[in-house]
Amino acid sequence: MATWGTRGLRGSLFEDLINRTNEKYKEQRLALIQKVPTPITPMKIDSENRHITLAYFEQKSTVDYIGVIQGLPVCFDAKECAQTTFALHNVHPHQVEFMRAFEQQQGIAFFLLYFSKEDIYYYLPLRHFLPFWERAEAGGRKSFRLDELDMTWVLPRKAGVLVPYLEMINKDLAERDDLPEEG
């Protein structure tokens, strides 16, 4: 079983904060966001404790969360990093493709990042993530630094909401309205 501090539980606290935020948004009838479970096939089960001791992933997962906010379909992935550099190997090509396809269907796709060393929660729209991804695919650096990001996307501190990302969705939508149409 994974213990606290291992790779298996890295990000668990961050995801717990997001889950609690999503419950608050649901209670306030602002959003309905669900954590997407990772499908696994158990291989060994400890019959005495009824715990799965060995399993494998059935298929590639898409994103961590999916749902609807005020009628808008949203999907996002949550990532935590201990340093001020985010390694792109933490995001998989099938996740990026899912997010691109999701936005082609008029949804909103983004990442919530937690830079734990700096105690910064960050909203990264897919369109702002893609230049880093494409740079890596072209043979460039396989990471990006916190100082490469636009600090206007840092989540504000808000009483009663642990990871207040709704305001950033409004900013995201406003910026999209200002973008030229793709043709």
Number of C-alpha atoms within 10 A of each C-alpha: 8 9 9 10 10 8 10 11 11 16 19 16 11 20 20 12 15 22 18 15 19 24 16 17 18 14 11 10 11 15 21 20 22 15 17 15 11 13 12 12 12 14 10 11 13 10 9 6 7 8 12 14 13 13 12 10 11 11 10 11 15 21 24 18 21 19 17 16 18 9 10 12 19 22 24 24 21 19 20 19 17 14 14 16 14 20 14 15 11 11 14 13 12 13 17 18 12 16 24 17 13 16 18 10 10 11 16 23 25 22 21 22 21 25 19 15 10 12 9 17 22 25 28 22 18 17 13 14 16 14 11 19 20 13 14 16 11 10 8 11 14 16 15 18 12 15 9 9 14 12 12 11 18 18 20 15 12 9 7 9 15 18 23 20 20 15 12 19 20 11 13 17 11 11 10 12 10 8 8 7 7 4 3
